[in-house]
């Protein structure tokens, strides 16, 4: 970061307590944003409370530095932990500094801000708070609303994150960069709400959950059953073990130990003879993107 750089955006990740605190000591941020706190890396952290403690190390640093944080005012947990701090808020509330409205997600997210309809190329209602955060930070730093709109509308996701891919006959929603119980649930719920015939779920194991792994995979299978999905492909030993323990079966269900087994099956037989819409979601280690060229 040279002296002519106005603003540097630095993403901080962690799977142990103390790592974000260390990164803050290195980067010395003046502003902070925690997008959300989900059930990621539970195996390493040991509990959800530990995840919260680790993530909010950013707030602790900003608080001591008397800096500013950007907070989703609908997120009670983040509002609680940022109590007393200098904060700028975003969300659906009219009281927020940046008040946005969800205007659609069929399948791409549309957000209205200051009477401007912003049509993103992001899949899913769950991206609303990400777009609202981007608008809020842009507005705070004096970016013109038209430039904010242009930036959001021209952003095309890549790297297996919320990508929409059209194959010869199918539409794929590829979100296989990573997965944890929180992101898996919202992805499945959003997929259920989307319009479309002949839906398929291709789900890979959620890794790094430690003692919580069987319980969290059970929760996902129960959600799939509640949403009455018929076409379900599960990839990984954890899902296979959980299916066996629960003795659960979906009308059209396939189980594979890994993505290579799935690919070999798809090479032999197409997934379906009719056009399908397919959600592909799993942890990075499952490498589910290998299946894309055979769908």
C-alpha positions in Angstrom: 0.0 0.0 0.0 1.8 3.1 -1.2 1.4 6.7 -0.1 -0.8 7.5 -3.1 -3.5 4.9 -2.1 -6.6 6.5 -0.8 -8.4 3.5 0.6 -7.2 -0.1 1.0 -9.8 -2.8 1.4 -8.4 -5.8 3.4 -10.3 -9.0 4.0 -9.5 -10.8 7.2 -10.2 -14.5 7.8 -9.7 -16.7 10.8 -10.3 -20.2 12.1 -8.8 -19.6 15.5 -9.3 -17.0 18.3 -6.6 -14.3 18.2 -6.0 -14.3 14.4 -8.1 -11.3 13.6 -6.6 -9.4 16.5 -3.2 -10.2 15.1 -4.2 -9.1 11.6 -5.6 -5.9 13.0 -2.2 -5.1 14.7 -0.6 -5.6 11.3 -3.1 -3.7 9.1 -4.2 -1.0 11.6 -7.7 -0.5 10.1 -9.6 2.8 10.7 -12.9 1.3 9.6 -14.4 -2.1 10.1 -17.2 -4.3 8.6 -18.3 -7.7 9.8 -20.8 -8.9 7.2 -22.3 -11.6 9.5 -21.3 -14.3 11.9 -22.2 -17.9 10.9 -21.4 -21.4 12.0 -18.0 -21.6 10.2 -15.0 -23.6 11.4 -16.8 -24.8 14.5 -14.3 -27.7 14.7 -11.4 -25.3 15.2 -13.2 -22.7 17.3 -15.0 -25.3 19.5 -18.3 -23.3 19.8 -20.4 -20.6 18.2 -19.6 -18.3 21.1 -15.9 -18.7 20.2 -16.7 -17.8 16.6 -18.4 -14.6 17.8 -15.4 -13.8 20.1 -13.0 -14.2 17.2 -15.0 -12.2 14.7 -15.6 -9.3 17.0 -11.9 -8.9 17.7 -12.2 -6.4 14.8 -14.7 -4.4 16.7 -12.4 -4.4 19.8 -9.5 -3.0 17.8 -11.7 -0.3 16.1 -13.2 0.6 19.4 -9.7 1.2 21.0 -8.6 3.2 17.9 -11.8 5.3 18.1 -12.6 4.3 14.5 -15.9 3.6 12.8 -17.8 0.4 12.0 -20.5 -0.3 9.4 -23.3 -2.4 10.8 -26.4 -4.1 9.5 -29.0 -2.6 11.9 -31.2 -5.8 11.5 -28.4 -8.0 12.9 -29.1 -8.0 16.6 -25.8 -9.8 17.4 -23.6 -7.2 15.6 -25.6 -4.3 17.0 -25.1 -5.7 20.5 -21.3 -6.1 20.1 -20.9 -2.7 18.4 -22.9 -0.9 21.2 -21.4 2.4 22.1 -19.2 2.5 19.0 -19.2 5.1 16.3 -21.2 3.3 13.7 -22.9 3.8 10.4 -25.9 1.5 9.8 -27.5 -0.1 6.8 -30.5 -2.3 6.2 -34.2 -2.1 5.5 -35.0 0.2 8.4 -35.9 3.8 7.5 -33.8 4.9 10.5 -30.6 3.4 8.9 -28.1 5.8 7.4 -28.4 3.6 4.3 -32.0 2.3 3.9 -32.5 -0.2 1.1 -35.4 -2.3 -0.1 -35.4 -5.8 -1.5 -37.1 -5.5 -4.9 -36.8 -9.0 -6.2 -34.6 -12.1 -6.6 -35.9 -14.1 -9.6 -33.2 -15.3 -9.8 -31.0 -12.2 -9.6 -31.1 -9.8 -6.7 -32.7 -6.4 -7.2 -32.3 -3.7 -4.6 -33.9 -0.2 -4.5 -32.0 2.6 -3.0 -33.0 6.3 -3.2 -35.5 5.5 -5.9 -32.8 3.8 -8.0 -33.4 0.2 -8.9 -30.1 -1.7 -8.8 -30.2 -5.0 -10.8 -27.3 -7.1 -9.6 -25.9 -10.3 -11.2 -25.9 -12.0 -7.8 -28.2 -14.9 -7.0 -30.2 -15.1 -3.8 -32.0 -12.9 -1.3 -29.1 -13.6 1.2 -26.9 -11.3 -0.9 -29.2 -8.3 0.0 -27.2 -7.4 3.1 -23.9 -7.6 1.1 -25.2 -5.2 -1.5 -26.7 -2.9 1.2 -23.3 -2.8 2.9 -21.6 -1.9 -0.4 -24.1 0.9 -1.0 -23.7 2.2 2.6 -19.9 2.3 2.4 -19.9 3.9 -1.0 -22.4 6.6 0.2 -20.4 7.3 3.3 -17.2 7.9 1.3 -19.1 10.2 -1.1 -19.5 8.0 -4.2 -22.2 9.1 -6.5 -25.3 6.9 -6.5 -25.1 6.3 -10.2 -21.5 5.0 -9.8 -22.6 2.8 -7.0 -25.4 1.4 -9.2 -23.0 0.9 -12.1 -20.4 -0.9 -9.9 -22.9 -3.3 -8.4 -24.7 -4.0 -11.7 -21.4 -4.8 -13.6 -20.0 -7.1 -11.0 -20.1 -10.7 -12.1 -19.3 -13.3 -9.5 -16.6 -15.8 -10.2 -14.4 -18.3 -8.4 -17.3 -20.7 -7.7 -19.2 -18.1 -5.7 -22.9 -17.6 -6.5 -22.2 -18.1 -10.2 -25.0 -18.8 -12.7 -23.8 -21.1 -15.5 -25.9 -22.1 -18.5 -24.9 -25.4 -20.0 -26.4 -27.0 -23.1 -29.6 -28.0 -21.3 -29.2 -27.0 -17.6 -29.0 -23.9 -15.4 -26.4 -24.3 -12.7 -26.1 -22.2 -9.5 -22.5 -22.9 -8.6 -21.8 -21.9 -5.0 -19.1 -24.4 -4.2 -16.3 -22.2 -3.0 -17.2 -23.0 0.6 -20.0 -24.0 2.9 -20.9 -24.0 6.5 -24.3 -24.8 8.2 -25.4 -21.2 8.0 -24.6 -20.6 4.4 -25.9 -24.0 3.4 -29.3 -23.4 5.0 -29.8 -20.0 3.3 -28.7 -21.4 -0.1 -31.2 -24.3 0.1 -34.0 -22.0 1.3 -33.4 -19.5 -1.5 -33.2 -22.3 -4.1 -36.5 -23.7 -2.8 -38.1 -20.2 -3.3 -36.8 -19.8 -6.8 -39.1 -20.5 -9.8 -38.2 -23.5 -11.9 -39.0 -27.0 -12.8 -37.0 -30.2 -12.3 -34.8 -28.9 -9.5 -31.7 -30.8 -8.3 -29.6 -30.4 -5.2 -25.9 -31.4 -5.4 -24.6 -30.9 -1.9 -21.1 -31.7 -0.6 -19.9 -32.3 3.0 -19.4 -29.3 5.2 -15.9 -29.6 6.6 -14.2 -28.4 9.8 -17.2 -28.8 12.1 -15.6 -31.2 14.6 -18.0 -32.7 17.1 -20.9 -30.8 15.5 -20.5 -32.4 12.1 -23.2 -35.1 12.3 -25.7 -32.9 14.1 -25.3 -30.1 11.5 -25.5 -32.5 8.5 -28.7 -33.9 10.1 -30.1 -30.4 10.2 -29.4 -30.0 6.5 -31.1 -33.3 5.6 -34.1 -32.3 7.8 -34.4 -29.0 5.9 -34.2 -30.8 2.6 -37.0 -33.1 3.7 -39.1 -30.1 5.0 -38.7 -28.3 1.7 -39.8 -31.5 -0.1 -36.9 -31.8 -2.5 -37.1 -34.9 -4.6 -33.9 -34.9 -6.6 -30.9 -35.0 -4.2 -27.3 -35.9 -4.7 -25.1 -36.0 -1.6 -21.3 -36.1 -1.9 -19.0 -37.0 0.9 -18.6 -39.5 3.8 -20.3 -37.2 6.4 -23.5 -37.0 4.4 -23.4 -40.7 3.7 -22.9 -41.5 7.4 -25.7 -39.1 8.4 -28.2 -40.5 5.8 -27.4 -44.0 7.1 -28.0 -43.0 10.7 -31.2 -41.1 10.0 -32.4 -43.8 7.6 -33.7 -41.0 5.4 -34.4 -41.4 1.7 -35.5 -38.9 -0.9 -37.5 -40.0 -4.0 -34.6 -39.6 -6.3 -31.4 -39.8 -4.3 -27.8 -40.6 -5.1 -24.9 -40.9 -2.7 -21.2 -40.5 -3.7 -18.1 -40.7 -1.5 -16.4 -37.8 -3.4 -16.6 -35.6 -6.4 -14.6 -38.0 -8.6 -17.3 -40.7 -8.1 -19.9 -38.2 -9.0 -18.1 -37.2 -12.2 -17.6 -40.8 -13.2 -21.4 -41.4 -12.9 -22.2 -38.2 -14.9 -19.8 -39.4 -17.6 -21.8 -42.5 -18.0 -25.4 -41.2 -17.6 -26.8 -37.6 -17.9 -28.3 -36.3 -14.8 -31.7 -35.8 -16.5 -33.1 -35.9 -20.0 -35.1 -32.7 -19.3 -33.7 -29.2 -18.6 -33.0 -28.8 -14.9 -32.0 -26.1 -12.5 -29.2 -27.4 -10.2 -27.8 -26.0 -7.0 -24.2 -27.0 -6.3 -23.0 -26.3 -2.8 -20.3 -27.7 -0.6 -17.0 -27.0 1.2 -13.9 -26.1 -0.7 -12.3 -29.5 0.0 -15.1 -31.3 -1.8 -14.2 -29.8 -5.2 -17.8 -30.0 -6.6 -16.9 -27.7 -9.5 -15.4 -30.8 -11.1 -18.9 -31.8 -12.1 -19.8 -28.7 -13.9 -18.6 -29.7 -17.4 -20.6 -32.9 -17.2 -23.9 -31.2 -16.4 
